[in-house]
């Protein structure tokens, strides 16, 4: 249960920082997702970066945040933004991020609230908190300096998805770079992240120890698989994350197989409309517009029934934990010509992971055997091991803090970079003190 009492139950130390810079992970330190980190120095400046929840079943929540006046949200995925409305309960808060992250936040927060109500999971904030949070946004463009206490901050392109940001922080003594979720490779809708020189680098390590296959070749494999399915008169069901992955899949299909009849359903249809209002965050806004005129968007029950006769259905949720994807799967599972194509990470405990491991999935609370062929493609928008290590070297930090990673992945990065820079492996609930 989430039993936060605002300003009263936090485990964060009330002692003043006498020297150096302190990093305290509320979540995401030694785990993937669920991110929240408080950074503080001797000037009394205290900043929170991200405040998410892990969308597992049941969800996993970060520790309670101490009082802060400012939070920077790196991007709109729920494991980075999901708990931010709670911050509004006990003080006026300034929420910083890109204009696109701010615009998409309402969709993400309303969906989080809806899912918690349907599934019966506790949530520490309500709709009133969300409304306060929506009024608390201070959007910034990339490269624009803004003040947080005695520090100066600016955002840089992170490559993870449109609107995602790295955070550069200049304190009186050090320059910090917080990577957020990054990808140094270009993707259909985003340009890759570019290294920024710093003294302290906080680097996500989701894919530490793992390399990605060649991206263009993996995209070609996906398109070939889709065409094979269509040629045998099947439907390709592609569960995809609403913010980033779904739009990437559509761009790939539009470029390489525009003759296909492709339908797009779920929350991603609403999120994409905000992309058009923020074209500065899109790699090629004109191509995105062309794709949008081509794809058939599902907006109601009759459209959903029509989509069952499509060549391809791209829809949420990306981990098969709910959304229209389960509705389609329940109706497509009887025809073995149909197939399921997974294109994203399938977390432990997710529907997609259960399907991969056991060939079964819960559909409307019934455990169902699925006999359709399931294929997984590696189209991650996180940097792989080599990209992460090269990025760190080019930033030239004295200190490296590895977060947002499983232990094995962090250890692999540590083994490669530990002799080149002082490397720290944070644990949730414990502080890291870096003397300057």
C-alpha positions as CSV (number, residue, x, y, z in Angstrom):
1,X,0.0,0.0,0.0
2,X,1.0,3.6,-0.6
3,X,0.6,5.3,2.8
4,X,2.5,8.6,2.3
5,X,1.7,11.3,4.8
6,X,3.0,14.4,3.0
7,X,6.0,15.9,4.7
8,X,5.8,13.5,7.7
9,X,6.8,10.0,6.7
10,X,9.8,10.6,4.4
11,X,13.0,8.8,5.3
12,X,15.1,11.5,3.7
13,X,17.6,12.9,6.2
14,X,16.8,16.4,7.6
15,X,20.5,17.2,8.2
16,X,22.0,20.0,6.2
17,X,24.6,19.2,3.5
18,X,27.8,20.7,4.8
19,X,29.9,20.1,1.6
20,X,29.8,18.3,-1.7
21,X,26.8,17.1,-3.6
22,X,24.4,14.4,-2.3
23,X,22.4,12.1,-4.6
24,X,19.5,10.2,-2.9
25,X,17.5,7.7,-5.0
26,X,13.9,7.3,-4.0
27,X,13.5,4.7,-6.7
28,X,15.3,3.6,-9.8
29,X,18.7,3.4,-8.1
30,X,19.2,-0.4,-8.3
31,X,16.2,-1.3,-10.5
32,X,14.8,-0.5,-13.9
33,X,12.1,2.2,-13.8
34,X,10.3,3.7,-10.8
35,X,12.7,6.6,-11.0
36,X,13.1,9.5,-8.5
37,X,16.3,11.1,-7.3
38,X,16.9,14.1,-4.9
39,X,20.0,16.1,-5.6
40,X,21.2,18.6,-2.9
41,X,24.3,20.6,-2.1
42,X,25.6,23.0,0.6
43,X,23.8,26.0,-0.9
44,X,20.5,24.5,0.3
45,X,19.4,23.9,-3.3
46,X,17.4,20.7,-3.5
47,X,16.1,19.3,-6.8
48,X,14.0,16.2,-7.6
49,X,14.5,14.5,-11.0
50,X,11.6,12.3,-12.1
51,X,9.0,10.7,-9.9
52,X,7.6,7.7,-11.5
53,X,6.1,4.3,-10.6
54,X,6.8,0.9,-12.0
55,X,3.7,-0.3,-13.9
56,X,4.0,-3.8,-12.7
57,X,1.1,-5.8,-11.2
58,X,0.7,-4.5,-8.6
59,X,2.6,-1.3,-9.3
60,X,5.9,-0.5,-7.4
61,X,6.2,3.0,-5.9
62,X,9.3,5.1,-5.0
63,X,10.0,6.2,-1.5
64,X,8.3,9.4,-0.3
65,X,10.0,12.5,-1.5
66,X,11.0,15.2,1.0
67,X,9.8,18.7,0.5
68,X,11.1,20.2,-2.7
69,X,10.2,23.3,-4.7
70,X,11.3,22.0,-8.1
71,X,11.2,18.8,-10.1
72,X,12.5,18.1,-13.6
73,X,10.7,15.4,-15.5
74,X,12.9,13.9,-18.2
75,X,10.1,12.4,-20.3
76,X,6.5,11.2,-20.2
77,X,6.8,7.4,-19.6
78,X,5.0,6.4,-16.5
79,X,8.0,5.1,-14.7
80,X,9.4,8.6,-14.7
81,X,6.2,10.8,-14.4
82,X,3.6,8.6,-12.7
83,X,3.9,9.9,-9.1
84,X,4.5,13.6,-9.9
85,X,0.9,14.7,-9.0
86,X,1.5,13.6,-5.4
87,X,4.1,16.4,-5.0
88,X,1.4,19.0,-5.2
89,X,-0.3,17.8,-2.0
90,X,1.8,19.7,0.5
91,X,3.4,22.6,-1.3
92,X,3.6,24.7,-4.5
93,X,5.8,22.9,-6.9
94,X,7.4,23.9,-10.2
95,X,7.5,21.1,-12.7
96,X,10.1,21.5,-15.4
97,X,10.3,19.6,-18.7
98,X,10.0,20.1,-22.4
99,X,6.8,21.4,-23.9
100,X,5.9,18.0,-25.4
101,X,6.4,16.2,-22.1
102,X,4.1,18.8,-20.4
103,X,1.4,18.4,-23.1
104,X,1.4,14.6,-22.9
105,X,1.4,14.5,-19.1
106,X,-2.4,14.8,-18.7
107,X,-3.0,11.7,-20.9
108,X,-0.4,9.7,-19.0
109,X,-1.7,10.8,-15.6
110,X,-5.4,10.2,-16.5
111,X,-4.5,6.7,-17.7
112,X,-2.6,5.9,-14.5
113,X,-5.6,7.0,-12.5
114,X,-8.0,5.0,-14.6
115,X,-5.9,1.8,-14.4
116,X,-5.5,2.1,-10.7
117,X,-9.2,2.4,-10.3
118,X,-10.0,-0.5,-12.6
119,X,-7.3,-2.8,-11.1
120,X,-8.0,-1.7,-7.5
121,X,-4.4,-0.7,-6.9
122,X,-3.6,2.1,-4.4
123,X,-2.5,5.5,-5.7
124,X,-1.3,8.3,-3.5
125,X,-2.8,11.1,-5.5
126,X,-6.3,11.9,-6.9
127,X,-7.8,14.0,-9.7
128,X,-7.5,17.2,-7.7
129,X,-3.7,16.6,-7.3
130,X,-3.5,16.0,-11.1
131,X,-5.2,19.3,-11.8
132,X,-2.7,21.1,-9.6
133,X,0.1,19.3,-11.3
134,X,-1.1,20.4,-14.7
135,X,-1.1,24.0,-13.6
136,X,2.5,23.6,-12.2
137,X,4.3,23.0,-15.5
138,X,7.2,25.3,-16.6
139,X,8.0,24.1,-20.1
140,X,11.5,24.8,-21.6
141,X,13.1,24.4,-25.0
142,X,16.4,22.5,-25.4
143,X,19.3,24.6,-24.5
144,X,17.3,27.2,-22.5
145,X,18.9,28.0,-19.1
146,X,16.6,28.2,-16.1
147,X,17.4,28.6,-12.4
148,X,16.7,26.2,-9.5
149,X,17.9,27.8,-6.3
150,X,21.6,28.5,-6.7
151,X,21.9,26.2,-9.7
152,X,21.5,26.8,-13.5
153,X,19.8,24.0,-15.5
154,X,19.1,23.3,-19.1
155,X,17.7,20.4,-21.1
156,X,19.3,18.5,-24.0
157,X,17.9,16.0,-26.5
158,X,17.9,12.5,-25.1
159,X,16.9,10.5,-28.2
160,X,14.7,8.1,-26.2
161,X,11.5,9.5,-27.7
162,X,10.3,12.9,-28.9
163,X,10.4,15.4,-26.0
164,X,12.7,13.3,-23.9
165,X,15.5,15.3,-22.2
166,X,18.9,15.0,-20.5
167,X,19.4,17.5,-17.7
168,X,22.6,19.6,-17.4
169,X,23.0,21.2,-14.0
170,X,25.7,23.8,-13.1
171,X,26.2,24.1,-9.4
172,X,28.7,26.6,-7.9
173,X,31.4,23.8,-7.9
174,X,30.4,21.1,-10.4
175,X,28.6,20.3,-13.7
176,X,26.2,17.4,-13.5
177,X,24.6,15.6,-16.4
178,X,21.6,13.5,-15.8
179,X,21.0,11.3,-18.8
180,X,17.4,10.3,-18.2
181,X,16.6,7.4,-20.6
182,X,18.8,7.9,-23.6
183,X,19.5,6.5,-27.1
184,X,22.5,7.8,-29.0
185,X,21.1,6.3,-32.2
186,X,18.6,8.0,-34.5
187,X,15.2,6.4,-34.6
188,X,12.2,7.1,-37.0
189,X,11.0,10.0,-34.9
190,X,14.0,11.2,-32.8
191,X,17.6,12.3,-33.2
192,X,20.1,10.5,-30.9
193,X,21.6,12.0,-27.8
194,X,24.9,13.9,-28.0
195,X,27.4,13.7,-25.1
196,X,27.9,16.8,-22.8
197,X,31.1,17.3,-20.9
198,X,30.5,17.2,-17.2
199,X,32.1,16.4,-13.8
200,X,29.4,14.0,-12.6
201,X,27.5,11.8,-15.0
202,X,24.3,10.1,-13.8
203,X,23.8,7.4,-16.5
204,X,21.0,5.0,-17.0
205,X,22.1,1.4,-17.6
206,X,19.0,-0.4,-18.8
207,X,20.9,-2.3,-21.4
208,X,24.3,-2.6,-19.7
209,X,26.0,-5.8,-20.8
210,X,23.6,-6.2,-23.8
211,X,24.1,-5.1,-27.4
212,X,21.4,-4.2,-29.8
213,X,21.2,-5.7,-33.3
214,X,21.7,-3.4,-36.2
215,X,18.6,-1.2,-36.2
216,X,17.9,-1.0,-40.0
217,X,18.3,-4.7,-40.3
218,X,15.9,-5.3,-37.4
219,X,13.4,-3.0,-39.0
220,X,13.7,-4.9,-42.3
221,X,13.1,-8.2,-40.4
222,X,9.9,-6.7,-38.9
223,X,8.6,-5.6,-42.2
224,X,9.4,-8.9,-43.9
225,X,7.6,-10.8,-41.1
226,X,4.5,-8.6,-41.4
227,X,4.4,-9.1,-45.2
228,X,4.7,-12.9,-44.7
229,X,1.8,-12.9,-42.3
230,X,-0.4,-10.8,-44.7
231,X,0.5,-13.1,-47.6
232,X,-0.9,-16.1,-45.7
233,X,-4.1,-14.0,-45.1
234,X,-3.3,-13.4,-41.4
235,X,-3.4,-10.3,-39.3
236,X,-0.2,-9.0,-37.6
237,X,-1.1,-7.8,-34.1
238,X,1.7,-5.4,-32.8
239,X,1.3,-4.4,-29.2
240,X,3.3,-1.1,-28.8
241,X,3.9,1.5,-26.2
242,X,1.7,4.5,-26.7
243,X,4.4,7.2,-26.4
244,X,7.2,6.5,-28.9
245,X,7.2,2.9,-30.0
246,X,3.8,2.8,-31.6
247,X,4.6,5.8,-33.7
248,X,8.0,4.4,-34.7
249,X,6.4,1.1,-35.9
250,X,3.9,3.1,-38.0
251,X,6.7,5.2,-39.6
252,X,8.6,2.0,-40.4
253,X,5.6,0.3,-42.0
254,X,4.7,3.5,-43.9
255,X,8.2,3.8,-45.3
256,X,8.7,0.2,-46.3
257,X,5.2,-1.3,-46.9
258,X,2.8,1.6,-47.7
259,X,0.5,-0.8,-49.6
260,X,-0.6,-2.4,-46.3
261,X,-3.9,-1.7,-44.5
262,X,-2.7,-0.6,-41.1
263,X,-4.9,0.4,-38.2
264,X,-3.8,2.3,-35.0
265,X,-5.7,2.0,-31.8
266,X,-5.3,3.0,-28.1
267,X,-3.8,5.9,-26.2
268,X,-1.1,6.5,-28.8
269,X,-3.7,8.1,-31.1
270,X,-4.2,10.9,-28.6
271,X,-0.6,11.3,-27.8
272,X,0.4,11.7,-31.5
273,X,-1.9,14.7,-31.8
274,X,0.3,16.5,-29.2
275,X,3.4,15.6,-31.3
276,X,2.0,17.8,-34.1
277,X,1.7,20.7,-31.7
278,X,5.4,20.3,-30.9
279,X,7.1,19.8,-34.3
280,X,10.5,21.0,-32.9
281,X,10.7,17.6,-31.1
282,X,10.1,15.5,-34.2
283,X,12.9,14.3,-36.4
284,X,10.8,14.7,-39.6
285,X,7.4,16.4,-39.0
286,X,6.4,16.2,-42.7
287,X,7.0,12.5,-42.8
288,X,5.0,12.1,-39.6
289,X,2.1,14.0,-41.2
290,X,2.2,11.8,-44.3
291,X,2.1,8.7,-42.1
292,X,-0.8,10.1,-40.1
293,X,-2.9,10.6,-43.3
294,X,-2.1,7.0,-44.4
295,X,-2.8,5.1,-41.2
296,X,-6.4,4.3,-40.2
297,X,-7.1,5.5,-36.6
298,X,-9.5,3.6,-34.5
299,X,-11.9,5.9,-32.6
300,X,-14.8,3.7,-31.6
301,X,-16.4,0.2,-31.4
302,X,-17.3,0.1,-35.1
303,X,-13.8,1.1,-36.1
304,X,-12.4,-1.7,-33.8
305,X,-14.5,-4.3,-35.6
306,X,-13.3,-3.1,-39.0
307,X,-9.7,-3.3,-37.7
308,X,-10.1,-7.1,-37.3
309,X,-10.0,-7.4,-41.1
310,X,-6.8,-5.2,-41.4
311,X,-3.4,-6.4,-42.4
312,X,-1.8,-4.9,-39.3
313,X,-3.1,-3.6,-35.9
314,X,-0.7,-1.5,-33.9
315,X,-2.2,-0.8,-30.4
316,X,-1.6,-0.5,-26.7
317,X,-0.6,-1.9,-24.3
318,X,2.9,-2.7,-25.3
319,X,3.3,-5.3,-22.6
320,X,-0.2,-6.8,-23.1
321,X,-1.3,-5.8,-19.7
322,X,-4.6,-4.2,-20.8
323,X,-5.9,-1.8,-23.4
324,X,-7.3,-2.7,-26.8
325,X,-4.5,-5.2,-27.5
326,X,-6.2,-7.8,-25.3
327,X,-9.6,-7.2,-27.0
328,X,-8.0,-7.9,-30.4
329,X,-6.0,-10.8,-29.1
330,X,-9.1,-12.5,-27.7
331,X,-10.8,-12.3,-31.1
332,X,-7.7,-13.1,-33.3
333,X,-6.4,-16.1,-31.3
334,X,-8.7,-18.6,-33.0
335,X,-7.1,-18.2,-36.5
336,X,-3.6,-19.6,-36.5
337,X,-2.8,-17.5,-39.6
338,X,-2.7,-14.5,-37.3
339,X,0.5,-13.7,-35.3
340,X,1.7,-11.5,-32.5
341,X,4.8,-9.3,-32.9
342,X,6.3,-7.9,-29.8
343,X,8.7,-4.9,-30.3
344,X,9.4,-3.7,-26.8
345,X,10.7,-4.8,-23.4
346,X,8.4,-7.3,-21.6
347,X,8.8,-6.8,-17.8
348,X,8.7,-9.6,-15.4
349,X,5.1,-10.2,-14.4
350,X,3.7,-8.5,-17.5
351,X,1.2,-10.2,-19.9
352,X,3.8,-10.2,-22.7
353,X,6.4,-11.9,-20.5
354,X,3.9,-14.6,-19.5
355,X,3.0,-15.1,-23.1
356,X,6.6,-15.5,-24.1
357,X,7.5,-17.9,-21.2
358,X,4.3,-19.9,-20.9
359,X,2.2,-19.4,-24.1
360,X,-0.6,-18.2,-21.9
361,X,-2.0,-14.8,-20.9
362,X,-4.8,-13.4,-18.7
363,X,-7.6,-12.0,-20.8
364,X,-10.4,-10.4,-18.8
365,X,-9.3,-12.3,-15.7
366,X,-9.2,-15.7,-17.4
367,X,-5.9,-17.5,-18.1
368,X,-6.1,-18.3,-21.8
369,X,-3.8,-20.6,-23.9
370,X,-2.5,-18.7,-27.0
371,X,-1.5,-20.9,-29.9
372,X,-0.6,-18.0,-32.2
373,X,3.1,-17.6,-33.2
374,X,4.8,-14.9,-31.1
375,X,7.9,-13.2,-32.4
376,X,9.9,-10.6,-30.5
377,X,12.0,-7.9,-32.2
378,X,14.7,-5.7,-30.7
379,X,13.6,-2.2,-31.4
380,X,14.5,-0.6,-28.1
381,X,15.0,3.2,-27.8
382,X,17.6,2.7,-25.0
383,X,21.3,2.8,-25.8
384,X,23.0,-0.6,-25.8
385,X,26.1,-1.4,-23.8
386,X,28.7,-0.1,-26.3
387,X,26.7,3.1,-26.9
388,X,26.4,3.7,-23.1
389,X,30.1,3.2,-22.5
390,X,31.1,5.4,-25.5
391,X,28.7,8.1,-24.3
392,X,30.2,8.1,-20.8
393,X,33.7,8.4,-22.2
394,X,32.8,11.3,-24.4
395,X,31.2,13.1,-21.4
396,X,34.6,12.8,-19.6
397,X,33.2,12.8,-16.1
398,X,35.3,12.3,-12.9
399,X,32.4,10.5,-11.3
400,X,29.8,8.1,-12.9
401,X,26.6,7.2,-11.1
402,X,24.9,4.1,-12.8
403,X,21.1,3.9,-12.2
404,X,18.0,2.5,-13.8
405,X,19.6,-0.9,-14.4
406,X,19.6,-4.4,-13.1
407,X,22.6,-5.4,-11.0
408,X,24.1,-7.6,-13.8
409,X,23.9,-4.7,-16.3
410,X,25.4,-2.2,-13.9
411,X,28.2,-4.6,-13.1
412,X,29.1,-5.0,-16.7
413,X,29.4,-1.3,-17.2
414,X,31.3,-1.0,-14.0
415,X,33.8,-3.6,-15.2
416,X,34.5,-1.7,-18.4
417,X,34.5,1.9,-17.0
418,X,35.4,1.5,-13.3
419,X,39.1,2.1,-13.9
420,X,38.5,5.1,-16.1
421,X,36.3,7.1,-13.8
422,X,35.1,6.8,-10.2
423,X,31.9,4.8,-10.5
424,X,29.1,4.7,-8.0
425,X,26.3,2.1,-7.8
426,X,23.3,3.6,-5.9
427,X,20.8,1.7,-3.8
428,X,17.3,3.0,-3.2
429,X,17.0,4.8,0.1
430,X,20.7,5.4,0.6
431,X,22.6,8.6,-0.2
432,X,25.7,9.0,-2.3
433,X,28.0,11.9,-1.2
434,X,30.4,13.3,-3.7
435,X,32.9,15.7,-2.4
436,X,33.9,18.5,-4.7
